[in-house]
Amino acid sequence: SFYKAMAEDPTHAWLITGNRALETALGGAARLLCQGTGEKPCGQCKGCVMRLADAHPDLRTVLLPEDGKASSIKVEAVRDLRDWLAQASQYGRKVLVMEGAERMTEAAQNALLRSLEEPPAGAYFLLAGEEGGLLPTLRSRLNPLRLGGEGASPYQEAMEPARQQILRALGGDWNGLSSGYSGKKAELGPVL
């Protein structure tokens, strides 16, 4: 599986396509940023707590607006992400999760390509999207993971033990914990 491969030899760049691609990318980020010694993500270590609170300094997510009006991800946004990647990691690994990677402009893809070819130490790129809109040179630098099928995502399955433990600690049910989103949103400004 993807998570087993990441645990044994985490590859720095993935293109995840198909059903539940974003949730799978977020699950990969959760495992990469977990500092626990057992099963990952543990939901209890400092890395997991910061990620669950959307406050992990080594995680950036680029998410499409919920209204679906974004037509492209511009080069300026990718340059901002490259600047963030160039800064030292505070906890050993930096993880970029990008939804709708195929919506990057050609200039944005070329800017990201430079970071993929010479990645900063400890940097991981988990792109969720479709292959069709990506330049062949960019696709060639990404390890493909094609998902299919229905049902719970690997991320939801991996997070369920930690979610249940947090719910027990809170003494009730908090549906907000099942959303799966963690991390800081990249400041994209208008994504048109």
C-alpha angles and dihedrals in degrees: 000000000000093000093048090050090050092051094050099041115355109211113211100228132041136171108205116194136177135029114009095358094151094048090049091051090049089049090052090051090050091054094045093051097043112109095190121119099222132047112349132262092032096178091217110071122092091259093053094044092051092046093049089050090051088242106108108132092205096056127079125177127193107201128180116242113266091237089063093228096127110111099179146001108237130222092248090063091051091047089053089052091049089052089051091049091052091060117090116268115247095209106026103269135057118204128195117194115189125186118203095018089171088067092069113114117242090257091051091050091051090050091051091045090065090057092047093051093050105021119189113250111279095012120140128188118202108180120186117197145075128309095223098080097044126098114250090239091056093045089051090061094051127079107229123230114181115195129195141163134059137270133061117353121240087248093056091047092048093048098045097089092050091044092052091049091051091047090052090049090051090049097233149027122309110179092193090075092068097060095093098216118128134157139047120302115236112246100246102161110200109000100201 
